[in-house]
Amino acid sequence: MAALRIIRRNRRRRGFIPRPRVFRDRGNPLEDLEEEEVYNRYRFRPHTILFITAALHNILESDTNRNQSLPPLLQVLIFLRFAATGAHLRLVGDSLGVSESSVGRTVKCVASAIVNILCGAFISFPTGEMALKVKEGFRRVAGTLKLEVICVVNYYIKYIRLNIILSEYFA
């Protein structure tokens, strides 16, 4: 407690002026870009991005009294930019005017929402006869899959080479 008083007193003596808060413009990036440019940046067309946003809107909408929460559209764009480019969080944040920590939280939240909401509706795994055809197609294309697995056990790195026949693995 005494340390805080000393810090405050020293700041007053030095003429410390607090940094003003910066409120960034968080408009709709889709309005400023052509459809082809949106596709190049996010790997989706604008109507598909709006569809994803509408599907996830209830989960991504934050009930907060804070000033600058991220709108669901911007959250989806941040996630798609991260997934499309594989860039570092800081680069994605700089391109959309968001901090690195906010990008990390947003990517985690949107990825979780996509898995919980959209995967059940749009992703289905083959079963029965179709599963056998898919397995056979994998075996024809890949044959034997060679994997190199790195295991870290007690700070020792061990390299394990495995030969896996895909038809046996998926059986």
Backbone bond lengths (Angstrom), bond angles and torsions (degrees), N, CA, C in turn:
res aa  C-N    CA-C-N  psi(-1)  N-CA   C-N-CA  omega(-1)  CA-C   N-CA-C  phi
1 M - - - 1.438 - - 1.523 110.53 -
2 A 1.332 114.83 -42.50 1.459 118.82 179.62 1.522 110.79 -66.94
3 A 1.326 115.92 -32.43 1.465 119.53 179.78 1.526 110.45 -64.54
4 L 1.331 117.03 -39.04 1.467 119.57 178.39 1.524 111.50 -63.36
5 R 1.328 116.48 -39.54 1.467 119.38 178.49 1.526 111.02 -64.01
6 I 1.328 116.58 -39.28 1.473 120.23 179.26 1.524 110.07 -65.58
7 I 1.327 116.72 -42.57 1.472 120.27 179.86 1.518 110.11 -63.32
8 R 1.321 117.32 -44.87 1.469 119.99 179.14 1.524 111.46 -62.56
9 R 1.308 117.00 -42.63 1.461 120.77 179.71 1.525 110.79 -63.14
10 N 1.341 117.32 -41.95 1.471 120.64 179.59 1.528 110.99 -66.07
11 R 1.293 116.70 -36.15 1.465 119.53 178.25 1.528 110.92 -66.43
12 R 1.320 116.60 -41.18 1.466 119.64 178.21 1.514 111.36 -64.06
13 R 1.316 116.76 -38.74 1.467 120.66 -179.64 1.525 111.05 -66.01
14 R 1.338 116.92 -38.17 1.469 120.27 -177.81 1.517 112.24 -82.13
15 G 1.281 118.15 -3.10 1.462 120.19 -178.96 1.513 111.65 75.34
16 F 1.313 116.30 37.67 1.461 121.82 -178.81 1.522 110.08 -62.86
17 I 1.314 114.86 127.53 1.458 121.25 176.99 1.519 107.10 -113.93
18 P 1.313 117.88 120.31 1.466 119.37 -178.52 1.529 111.37 -64.57
19 R 1.311 114.50 146.60 1.455 121.01 178.76 1.514 109.77 -68.75
20 P 1.306 118.15 132.37 1.467 119.19 179.25 1.524 110.71 -70.08
21 R 1.319 115.98 148.50 1.461 120.57 178.16 1.527 109.41 -72.20
22 V 1.306 115.03 141.09 1.461 120.96 -179.80 1.518 108.02 -110.59
23 F 1.314 116.56 122.75 1.455 121.60 175.82 1.519 107.75 -105.86
24 R 1.322 114.94 114.39 1.461 120.27 -176.92 1.522 110.67 -83.58
25 D 1.324 114.40 151.52 1.455 120.14 176.13 1.527 108.23 -75.18
26 R 1.307 116.11 120.16 1.457 120.40 -179.76 1.521 109.20 -116.17
27 G 1.302 114.63 54.33 1.459 120.20 179.04 1.507 111.18 -71.68
28 N 1.283 115.99 -167.98 1.455 122.12 -179.49 1.523 109.17 -89.96
29 P 1.348 118.14 107.89 1.472 120.07 179.32 1.526 112.81 -63.94
30 L 1.329 117.97 -22.06 1.462 120.09 -179.43 1.528 111.80 -69.33
31 E 1.331 117.61 -25.07 1.462 120.65 -179.98 1.523 112.27 -72.51
32 D 1.312 117.27 -28.85 1.460 121.48 -175.41 1.525 113.82 -87.21
33 L 1.334 117.20 -13.65 1.463 120.58 -173.83 1.519 111.23 -112.78
34 E 1.320 115.24 149.21 1.464 121.19 172.84 1.532 108.64 -73.26
35 E 1.326 116.57 160.88 1.465 120.74 -177.46 1.527 112.05 -59.04
36 E 1.321 116.90 -40.47 1.472 120.56 -179.69 1.529 111.17 -66.99
37 E 1.314 117.18 -37.98 1.466 121.16 177.81 1.531 110.99 -67.32
38 V 1.332 117.12 -38.31 1.473 121.02 175.56 1.523 109.50 -61.22
39 Y 1.329 116.27 -44.03 1.462 120.00 179.39 1.521 111.29 -63.40
40 N 1.321 117.74 -41.19 1.463 120.82 179.62 1.519 112.18 -64.75
41 R 1.317 117.86 -34.66 1.472 121.01 -178.20 1.514 113.45 -82.87
42 Y 1.338 117.32 -39.80 1.462 120.88 -170.50 1.525 114.22 -114.68
43 R 1.333 118.90 -6.60 1.466 125.18 -179.82 1.529 113.39 64.50
44 F 1.316 116.74 18.44 1.459 122.89 175.08 1.515 108.51 -138.53
45 R 1.328 116.49 153.12 1.462 122.19 174.86 1.524 109.23 -78.93
46 P 1.331 118.58 155.79 1.471 120.63 -178.14 1.530 114.05 -56.20
47 H 1.339 117.86 -40.36 1.470 119.02 -179.14 1.531 111.43 -65.99
48 T 1.336 117.83 -32.32 1.461 120.81 177.15 1.528 110.72 -71.27
49 I 1.327 116.55 -39.31 1.466 120.61 177.39 1.530 109.72 -62.46
50 L 1.320 116.94 -42.44 1.463 120.14 178.49 1.531 111.65 -66.37
51 F 1.335 117.44 -34.09 1.466 121.26 176.04 1.525 110.58 -64.72
52 I 1.331 117.10 -46.21 1.476 121.17 178.57 1.525 110.01 -61.48
53 T 1.330 116.26 -43.15 1.463 120.58 -179.91 1.527 110.93 -62.55
54 A 1.322 117.13 -42.58 1.464 120.24 179.06 1.524 111.40 -64.25
55 A 1.339 117.16 -37.39 1.461 120.75 -179.46 1.530 111.48 -69.02
56 L 1.329 117.12 -32.83 1.462 121.33 -175.91 1.527 113.35 -101.84
57 H 1.323 117.23 1.54 1.474 121.60 -171.39 1.525 112.69 -55.77
58 N 1.335 118.11 -44.84 1.465 120.38 -177.11 1.522 112.86 -64.48
59 I 1.316 117.31 -34.07 1.465 120.51 -179.56 1.529 110.69 -78.57
60 L 1.331 116.83 -39.44 1.464 120.59 -174.67 1.519 113.87 -81.98
61 E 1.319 117.42 -18.36 1.465 120.72 179.02 1.519 108.44 -68.31
62 S 1.325 116.82 124.80 1.461 119.58 -177.67 1.520 110.27 -98.52
63 D 1.310 115.01 134.67 1.458 120.96 176.41 1.516 107.76 -93.57
64 T 1.302 116.12 81.46 1.451 120.53 -177.04 1.517 109.75 -129.83
65 N 1.300 115.12 151.46 1.454 120.30 176.51 1.529 111.39 -95.36
66 R 1.316 116.48 6.20 1.460 119.88 -179.88 1.520 110.21 -75.81
67 N 1.322 114.41 161.62 1.462 119.91 -172.97 1.523 114.33 -72.54
68 Q 1.313 117.71 -44.77 1.453 120.20 -165.80 1.524 113.09 -119.19
69 S 1.317 119.19 56.95 1.461 120.03 175.18 1.530 108.82 -75.03
70 L 1.317 115.78 151.29 1.466 120.77 -178.22 1.530 109.82 -79.27
71 P 1.325 118.22 129.07 1.463 120.05 176.33 1.533 110.44 -68.66
72 P 1.332 117.95 154.23 1.467 120.87 -177.68 1.532 113.72 -56.26
73 L 1.338 118.22 -37.47 1.468 119.79 179.37 1.519 110.85 -61.55
74 L 1.322 117.26 -44.17 1.457 120.50 179.91 1.525 110.80 -66.77
75 Q 1.326 117.80 -35.06 1.458 120.67 177.06 1.525 110.91 -63.36
76 V 1.319 116.28 -43.33 1.469 120.05 178.95 1.528 110.12 -65.38
77 L 1.327 117.34 -41.79 1.466 120.49 178.70 1.521 111.38 -63.10
78 I 1.316 117.58 -39.58 1.468 120.67 177.63 1.517 109.72 -61.68
79 F 1.323 117.18 -46.70 1.461 120.30 -179.93 1.526 111.23 -62.78
80 L 1.329 116.95 -45.98 1.465 119.61 -178.55 1.520 111.38 -64.47
81 R 1.321 117.85 -38.26 1.471 120.90 178.20 1.521 110.23 -64.46
82 F 1.328 116.40 -42.00 1.465 120.59 178.26 1.530 110.42 -64.48
83 A 1.328 116.91 -45.23 1.460 120.62 -178.65 1.528 111.88 -69.10
84 A 1.326 117.18 -35.39 1.472 120.65 -176.84 1.522 112.06 -74.32
85 T 1.323 116.89 -36.95 1.469 119.19 -174.35 1.511 113.37 -102.30
86 G 1.323 116.97 -26.52 1.459 119.41 -175.93 1.514 111.96 69.04
87 A 1.317 116.90 19.24 1.465 121.62 -177.25 1.528 110.37 -75.37
88 H 1.311 115.27 167.02 1.458 120.64 176.55 1.524 109.64 -67.03
89 L 1.319 115.46 155.83 1.462 120.37 -177.67 1.517 111.60 -59.29
90 R 1.310 117.05 -36.76 1.467 120.30 -178.67 1.522 111.01 -64.24
91 L 1.330 117.50 -40.82 1.465 120.59 -179.95 1.523 111.27 -66.51
92 V 1.325 116.36 -41.05 1.461 119.66 177.86 1.515 109.79 -64.34
93 G 1.329 116.91 -42.72 1.457 120.66 179.22 1.513 112.54 -64.29
94 D 1.332 116.88 -41.29 1.467 119.94 179.16 1.519 111.64 -63.17
95 S 1.325 116.74 -36.27 1.466 119.07 -177.94 1.529 112.07 -71.26
96 L 1.339 117.18 -23.93 1.465 120.02 -178.01 1.525 112.81 -115.34
97 G 1.334 117.45 5.44 1.461 120.86 176.64 1.514 113.99 72.46
98 V 1.337 117.28 38.33 1.460 122.45 -178.74 1.525 107.83 -129.27
99 S 1.321 116.91 149.97 1.460 120.33 -179.14 1.529 110.78 -71.51
100 E 1.333 115.01 159.77 1.454 121.63 -178.80 1.534 111.47 -61.68
101 S 1.322 117.24 -42.14 1.464 119.99 -179.53 1.530 111.22 -66.97
102 S 1.321 117.60 -37.02 1.466 120.35 177.37 1.524 111.07 -65.81
103 V 1.330 116.81 -37.06 1.467 120.00 177.51 1.524 109.80 -63.64
104 G 1.328 117.76 -43.35 1.458 120.69 179.52 1.522 112.43 -61.08
105 R 1.324 116.52 -45.85 1.468 120.41 178.25 1.526 111.00 -64.22
106 T 1.320 116.24 -39.56 1.462 120.70 -178.56 1.521 111.50 -67.06
107 V 1.319 117.70 -44.05 1.466 121.35 179.58 1.525 109.57 -59.78
108 K 1.315 116.98 -44.28 1.468 120.48 179.70 1.530 110.95 -63.78
109 C 1.319 117.06 -43.98 1.471 121.69 -177.58 1.533 111.40 -66.69
110 V 1.321 117.45 -45.47 1.470 120.86 -177.91 1.525 110.57 -69.32
111 A 1.331 117.45 -40.54 1.465 120.03 178.44 1.524 110.24 -61.26
112 S 1.312 116.72 -42.62 1.461 120.88 177.77 1.526 110.91 -63.34
113 A 1.316 117.01 -42.44 1.467 120.69 179.56 1.526 111.23 -64.65
114 I 1.315 117.31 -40.28 1.468 120.77 179.00 1.521 110.50 -63.46
115 V 1.330 116.45 -43.55 1.464 119.99 179.64 1.531 110.22 -63.68
116 N 1.321 117.27 -43.85 1.465 120.39 -176.10 1.525 113.32 -73.35
117 I 1.324 117.81 -36.12 1.464 120.44 -173.04 1.529 112.92 -99.44
118 L 1.332 116.90 -53.14 1.467 119.86 -169.43 1.518 114.69 -86.42
119 C 1.318 118.36 -27.84 1.461 119.01 -175.46 1.516 112.59 -64.34
120 G 1.331 117.19 -40.40 1.462 119.59 179.16 1.513 112.99 -64.00
121 A 1.318 116.59 -30.61 1.458 120.70 -177.10 1.528 113.17 -85.71
122 F 1.337 117.89 -28.85 1.458 119.91 -171.12 1.519 115.25 -119.13
123 I 1.313 118.57 -12.49 1.458 120.65 -178.88 1.521 108.65 -117.39
124 S 1.317 116.07 124.48 1.460 120.46 175.62 1.528 108.09 -136.69
125 F 1.300 115.71 139.87 1.450 120.77 179.59 1.517 109.26 -93.09
126 P 1.321 116.87 144.41 1.468 119.69 -178.86 1.526 111.15 -67.21
127 T 1.312 115.24 148.22 1.461 120.90 177.35 1.520 108.84 -132.27
128 G 1.311 115.71 161.30 1.462 122.05 175.73 1.518 113.54 62.97
129 E 1.324 115.35 -129.75 1.465 121.97 -177.06 1.529 112.20 -63.90
130 M 1.330 116.48 -37.36 1.466 120.48 179.95 1.534 110.69 -65.49
131 A 1.322 117.85 -35.94 1.464 121.27 178.29 1.522 110.56 -63.95
132 L 1.316 117.12 -39.88 1.467 120.24 178.44 1.527 111.24 -64.78
133 K 1.340 117.03 -39.42 1.459 120.25 178.13 1.531 111.20 -64.80
134 V 1.320 116.95 -40.33 1.465 120.52 179.02 1.527 110.38 -64.94
135 K 1.346 117.29 -43.14 1.465 121.15 178.49 1.529 110.92 -60.26
136 E 1.312 115.11 -43.28 1.466 119.41 179.81 1.529 110.78 -65.21
137 G 1.327 116.55 -39.10 1.463 119.99 177.35 1.526 111.53 -63.02
138 F 1.323 117.66 -41.61 1.466 120.87 175.87 1.521 110.65 -60.81
139 R 1.334 116.31 -44.59 1.459 119.64 -177.73 1.519 111.42 -64.11
140 R 1.339 117.48 -39.23 1.454 120.64 179.13 1.516 111.95 -66.02
141 V 1.319 116.82 -40.15 1.462 120.73 -177.92 1.516 111.32 -74.22
142 A 1.322 117.49 -48.24 1.459 120.62 -170.64 1.516 113.64 -98.90
143 G 1.303 118.45 -27.93 1.457 120.01 -177.32 1.515 109.82 67.35
144 T 1.328 116.10 -112.89 1.453 121.75 178.26 1.514 108.31 -100.68
145 L 1.282 115.87 130.80 1.460 121.33 179.57 1.516 108.62 -96.21
146 K 1.343 116.83 125.99 1.459 121.02 177.67 1.515 108.87 -103.99
147 L 1.306 115.41 123.15 1.449 121.53 -179.68 1.502 110.37 -116.31
148 E 1.304 116.75 145.03 1.453 121.51 171.89 1.511 106.64 -118.97
149 V 1.305 115.34 113.93 1.450 121.67 -175.54 1.516 108.42 -106.94
150 I 1.312 115.58 134.09 1.459 120.68 177.47 1.518 107.23 -107.38
151 C 1.315 116.49 119.13 1.462 121.13 179.97 1.525 108.36 -108.85
152 V 1.312 115.99 133.94 1.456 120.51 176.21 1.516 106.89 -109.79
153 V 1.314 116.23 110.69 1.455 122.41 -179.65 1.519 107.53 -127.81
154 N 1.316 115.97 119.78 1.460 121.33 178.94 1.523 112.18 52.00
155 Y 1.295 116.66 44.28 1.456 124.63 177.47 1.532 113.46 66.03
156 Y 1.322 118.50 12.21 1.450 121.52 174.45 1.519 107.70 -106.23
157 I 1.303 116.61 135.97 1.459 120.95 179.76 1.526 108.24 -99.11
158 K 1.309 116.11 124.34 1.451 121.29 179.06 1.525 108.70 -118.14
159 Y 1.282 116.47 133.57 1.457 121.20 177.07 1.524 108.19 -98.85
160 I 1.293 115.74 127.76 1.454 121.20 -179.93 1.517 107.51 -121.53
161 R 1.291 116.11 124.41 1.452 120.09 177.41 1.527 108.46 -101.63
162 L 1.302 116.31 129.59 1.452 121.67 -177.30 1.516 110.31 -123.58
163 N 1.298 116.41 140.70 1.458 121.92 170.23 1.521 106.96 -113.08
164 I 1.309 116.16 118.86 1.451 120.66 -177.53 1.517 108.26 -121.94
165 I 1.302 115.12 128.67 1.460 119.50 173.57 1.524 106.48 -88.54
166 L 1.327 115.67 120.65 1.460 119.78 -171.46 1.520 112.83 -59.86
167 S 1.325 117.87 -36.92 1.464 119.12 -178.18 1.522 110.65 -64.56
168 E 1.349 118.81 -32.52 1.464 121.09 177.07 1.518 109.77 -75.75
169 Y 1.321 117.21 -35.92 1.468 120.75 -177.03 1.517 111.34 -67.72
170 F 1.327 117.39 -40.34 1.456 120.99 -176.67 1.533 112.76 -89.96
171 A 1.312 117.96 -0.62 1.468 120.62 -178.64 1.499 112.22 -73.82
